[in-house]
Amino acid sequence: MATEQKKLDFIDLRAQQRKIRSSLEQRINKVLDHGAYIMGPEIAELEGALAKYVGRKHCIACASGTDALLMPLLAYEIGPGDVIFTSPFTFIATAEVVALLGATPVFVDIDPKTYNIDPARLDEAVTKFMKGPSGKKARGIIPVDLFGQTADYDPIEKIAAKHGLFVLQDAAQSFGATYKGKKACALGNVGATSFFPAKPLGCYGDGGAVFSDDDAMMEKLRSIRVHGQGSDKYNNIRIGINGRLDTIQAAVLLAKMELFDEEIGLRNRVAARYSSKLAGKVTTPYVEPHNVSVWAQYSLLTDRRDDMLGKLKAKGIPTAVYYPKPLHLQDAFRNLGYSMGDFPVSEKIAASVFSIPMHPYLGEADQDFIINAILE
């Protein structure tokens, strides 16, 4: 039984590793034996497995979730004078890649129930921008799938089609989730995900992937991934990046894919148990009926956050806050001219959200310990 002195894990990667240790060692040893540490055969094997899993024609593995967002923007030739619409309630990488290219992120507030970009507000923002004399050109939308649940893509894609915009799905937290039967990364024109170790499908370092059915897009992405190379690595036909995934990380991901669907089921079981016991005491996560979440985080809302976090810490229960400051209030985006009050839903959620331990191997005794600590 768990006790108040027991140290809990926010995410338990060791339990997962024990289950697949043999497969991990076999796959990593194979890489050590052939010695192709960069772009070895496991990269193509992983890309094929990921594309099949998502249901898209192409997948390109890359060095991080940030590169997975940056590379499609490079392929679309995003630059100064371009505008990309996205959420202010996300990790900075979503808007950072836009700013890195000299383009302008335009933020749109979120749905108060799902915390994902609000399609109604998005429609208003895009329509208003199109009518205004900004001197800039709207190019795309980056919806963010927060905490494991996809954004509402049907209305988002309609808005995009109406105004001639592309949709780049930021599925860094939703790989394995489904939206109306479609897998995350199969939505929008291009899907991007992260394999950071804490993700539902994570490697043992940084990693990411890009998905699309567009042959021309993927040809560009393969070039961009390796410094914009053409017929060989010393023939450069565009500006690119060093965006390759290490072969050993591909080997790790291939081993983890063997139990990924099982783990999604376990995550949903843990989440359902949390929600059944905490409902009415704090604001528990809402998942749309047409969605299946992968529960990258299990996040609660309370107006007593600081007090609650302190008491949970005293009991050895780890917590995290995703995200305490929305992007429109970050110093890095001060030049955009936003201020407090511009996106009230994002600001309200940021002030009251916190996440508790969530992983497939969270036992009922430990979960009860966490639940009872919150209920106290």
Buried (B, 14 or more C-beta within 10 A) or exposed (E): EBEEEEEBBBBBBEBBBEBBEEBBEEBBEBBEEEEEEEBBBBBEBBBEBBBEBBEBEBBBBBBBBBBBBBBBBBBBEBEEEBBBBBBBBBBBBBBBBBBBBEBBBBBBBBBBEBBBBBBEBBBBBBEEBEEEEBEBEBBBBBBBBBBBBBBBBEBBBEBBEEBEBBBBBBBBBBBBBBBEEBBBBBBBBBBBBBBBBBBBBBBBBBBBBBBBBBEEBBEBBBBBBBBBBEEEEEEBEBEBBEBBBBBBBBBBBBBBBEBBEEBBEBBBBBBEBBBEBBEEEBBBBBBBEEBBBBBBBBBBBBEEBEEBBEBBEEBBBBBBBBBEBBBBBBEEBEEBEBEEEBBEBBBBBBBBBBBBBBBBBBEEEBBBBBBEBBEE
